[in-house]
Amino acid sequence: MQHKPEILETRLVARSRLFGIEEMKIRFSNGAERTYERLRTPPIAAVMMVPLLDDDTVVLIREYGAGLEEYQLTLPKGALDDGEDWREAADRELREEAGYGARRLTMLKRMTLSPGYMGHQIRAVLAEDLFPATLPGDEPEPLEVLTWKLSDLDALIEREDMTEARVIAALYMARDIVRRRANSKETME
């Protein structure tokens, strides 16, 4: 097993209102030294929900992605507020962005975006047993809420407005869980 590299030095080299760029000098176990840059990540946890109305219907939102300068189909997601655990944040964000509450929340996986350059992490959460419930959110405009059949997931992934890798991964995980449940029910009968 490899030993974690030793961080020799870190320093902030640039800062904006939202981001900091940090330079890291690192020594690897074989003695090689490198300098990397990464986005300094604030210690804010986040959640992303895969809300299922039933075993085949997922709730999506259409949201403007400033990084791409276009609207994207995505899943409801957001940061944990101070003092919230992931379950509370998942239910709140789902109510704010999609207009549903969830009676059952299951953590699917902790995900990273680009671990070589940033430390941001998000928890993918399966949200089930949904009911209509809204909370005011912090979005600059109303979000379009729509549904899609998991049985037609491949067609969703082919769309030009469905590009976010962590959303795609979470949708496939949810679809596989639903399929395993259906298979185990059939086996029991």
N, C-alpha and C positions, 0 to 999 in steps of 0.2 A: 504494500500500500504506500502510495506517495505521501510525503509530508506536505502540509500546506506551506506555500511560499511565505517568506518573512517580509512584512511590509516595513521598509526601511524609512520611508518618509511619505507624508501626504501633505499637499498644500493646495489651497484654493487658487485657481488661476483666472477664473472669470465667474461673474455672477449676474443673473437677471432677476426680475421680480419673482420668477417661479423656479429657476434652475441655478445650480452651481456646477461648475466644471472643476474637477479635482484631478491633480496630477499625482500619481502614485509611483514611487520607486520600489521595486520588488526584487527580492533575491530568491531564486528557486533552489531546491534541495541539491541540485548539481552545481551550484555556485553561479549560474548564469543570472545576470541582472538585466532588468528591463524597466522602461518607464511607460506607464499606461495612463490614459486619460479616461475618466468615467464621469457620468452625471452623478453628482452628489444627491443621494436620495434621502428625502426627509423620512423620518420614521412613522409614516402614515400607512396603516394597513388599508387594504381595499377588498371589496367583494364584487363578484360578477355572478348574477343569477341566471340559471336556465329554468324559466318558469313554464311548467307544464299544466295546461288546462285539462288534459287527459293524457293517456299513454302515447298519443300520436300528435298532439297539438302543442307547439311551443309558441310562447309570446315573445315577439321581437319589438324593437323600437327602431325608428329611423332618426338618426341624429347627425348633426353637422360635425364633420371631422376637420378641424382647422389644419391639421398636419397634411391632409390630402386636399384640402379646399373643396370638399364635396360631401354630399350626404351619404351615409353608410347605414346599412342594416346591421344591427348589433344587438347585444343583450343588455338588459338593465345592469348598471354597475355604479359603484361610487366608493368613496372613502368612509372609513369608520369615524364617527364623531367621538369626541373625548368621552371616555367612560363606557362606550358601547363595546359589546363583544360582537363577533362576526354574525351571529344569528340575529341580533337586534338590528345591526346595520343592513343585513340582507333584506329583512322584512321592511324596514323603513325605505330603503332605496327602491324596492319593488313597488311600494305604494306611491312613492313620489314620481317615478318614471313610467310605470306601466299601468297604474290604477288597480293593482291587486295586492292583497295580503296573502300570506302562505301559512297554513297550519303545520306543514312539515318541511323542514329544511335539512338537507344532507350535504355535508362537505364532500365534494368530489376530489379536489386536488389543489394544492398550493402551487401556483405557477409563477414563473419569472418571464420577463420580456426578452431581455438581451443581457444575460448575466455577465458577459465580458465587459459591458460598458455601463451597466446600471444595476442597482440593487432593488428596484421596485418589485414588489410581490403582490399577487392578488389571489384570493381564494375563489375557486369556482364552486358554486353552490347549486344543487338541484332543489328547486322550489316546487312543492306539490300541494295538492288539496287547496287550490287557490279559491279566493272569494273576492268580490269587488270591494275595494277599499282605496281611498286616495289620501294623500298628504300633499301639502304645498311643497314644491321642490325649489331648487336653485337654478334650473335651466333658463337660459335667456329667451327661449321660445317654446311653445308647446311641442311636445314630442309626438310623432305619429306612432300609434300602437297598432301592430298587425300580428297575424298568426300565420304559422306555416306548419305543414305536416312533416313530422320526422321521417315518415315513410318516403317522403320526397326530398330528403336532405341533399342528395347529390345535385338536384336542380337548384337548390338554394345556394350551394357552394359555387356553382358555375356562374352565378350572377356577378356582374361587374361591381355592384354595390355591396358585396359581401366579401371583405378582404382581410379582416382582422384575425390573425392566426389563433390567438387565445380563445376567441369566440368560436371559431371553427372546431378547435380541439374540444372545447366544452360541449358543443352540440353533438359531436361524435361520441363522447363519453356518455352523455345522457341517453342517446339512442341505443347504445350498447347495453346500458343498465336496463332499459325498458325491454329490450329483446330478451335478455337473460331472465328477467322476471316472467315474461310470457312463456318462455321455454320451460322454466321450472314449474309453472302452473299446469302446462300441458302434461309434463312428466308425472305430476301428482294425480292427475285425473285418470 
